[in-house]
Amino acid sequence: MFRKPHPDQIMFDWSKDAQMERIIAARVAIRAEREAIHWRFRLICVETVMMGVMVAAAGITLDQPTARVVHAAIGVMLACLASGLLLIGLSAASSLIVARYRRWRKA
């Protein structure tokens, strides 16, 4: 719901200044991209730990030797982390390629 601003507040109309709009949009895009990468990495870390815990729980439930369970859990965690980081890298590379292609098509 839109509220009226306080009378002592300075009113800015940013929509009339196109350059300011571009600056704000660029800053928002940079921040959003940085946060997106941060959240992707967090998600990969959480999934890595979850997969390792599930493998460990399954091994313990099946009465497997402790060394084998730990070895399998660590292996799954490393594979999950590697594949997640690879996906982040491939995603970044593909977005760079698409951006270059779009710039090439405009020129």
C-alpha positions in Angstrom: 0.0 0.0 0.0 1.4 3.4 -0.9 1.8 5.9 1.9 2.3 9.6 1.7 5.9 10.7 2.6 6.6 12.9 5.5 6.3 16.6 4.7 9.9 17.2 5.8 11.2 14.5 3.5 12.9 15.6 0.3 11.1 14.3 -2.7 13.2 12.8 -5.5 11.8 11.9 -8.8 14.4 9.5 -10.2 12.3 8.5 -13.2 13.1 11.8 -15.0 16.9 11.3 -14.8 17.7 8.5 -17.2 21.4 8.4 -16.3 20.6 7.9 -12.6 18.2 5.1 -13.6 21.0 3.4 -15.5 23.5 3.8 -12.6 21.0 2.4 -10.2 20.0 -0.5 -12.5 23.7 -1.4 -13.0 24.4 -1.4 -9.3 21.4 -3.5 -8.6 22.4 -6.0 -11.3 26.0 -6.3 -10.0 24.7 -6.9 -6.5 22.1 -9.4 -7.6 24.7 -11.3 -9.6 27.2 -11.4 -6.6 24.5 -12.6 -4.3 23.3 -15.2 -6.7 26.7 -16.8 -6.9 27.0 -16.6 -3.1 23.6 -18.4 -2.7 24.5 -21.0 -5.3 27.7 -21.8 -3.4 25.7 -22.1 -0.1 23.2 -24.4 -1.7 26.0 -26.6 -3.0 27.6 -26.8 0.4 24.3 -27.7 2.1 23.6 -30.4 -0.5 27.1 -31.8 -0.1 26.7 -32.2 3.6 23.2 -33.7 3.2 24.4 -36.3 0.7 27.3 -37.2 3.0 25.1 -37.5 6.0 22.6 -39.7 4.1 25.3 -42.0 2.9 26.7 -42.3 6.4 23.3 -42.9 7.8 22.6 -45.6 5.3 25.9 -47.3 5.9 25.4 -47.2 9.7 21.8 -48.5 9.3 23.1 -51.4 7.2 25.8 -52.3 9.8 28.7 -51.6 7.5 32.2 -51.2 8.9 32.9 -47.6 10.2 35.9 -47.1 8.0 34.0 -48.1 4.9 31.1 -45.8 5.8 33.4 -42.8 6.4 35.3 -43.4 3.2 32.1 -43.7 1.2 30.5 -40.6 2.8 33.7 -38.5 2.1 33.8 -39.8 -1.4 30.2 -38.8 -2.1 30.7 -35.4 -0.5 33.8 -34.7 -2.6 32.0 -35.8 -5.8 28.9 -33.7 -5.0 31.1 -30.6 -4.2 33.1 -31.1 -7.4 30.0 -31.5 -9.6 28.3 -28.5 -8.0 31.4 -26.3 -8.5 31.6 -27.5 -12.1 28.0 -26.5 -12.6 28.6 -23.1 -11.2 31.6 -22.7 -13.5 29.7 -23.9 -16.6 26.8 -21.6 -15.7 29.1 -18.6 -15.5 30.9 -19.5 -18.7 27.6 -20.0 -20.6 26.3 -16.6 -19.4 29.5 -14.9 -20.6 29.2 -16.6 -24.0 25.5 -15.5 -24.3 26.4 -12.0 -23.3 29.2 -11.8 -25.9 26.9 -13.3 -28.5 24.3 -10.6 -27.8 26.9 -7.9 -28.0 28.1 -9.3 -31.3 24.6 -9.5 -32.7 24.0 -5.8 -31.8 27.2 -4.6 -33.5 
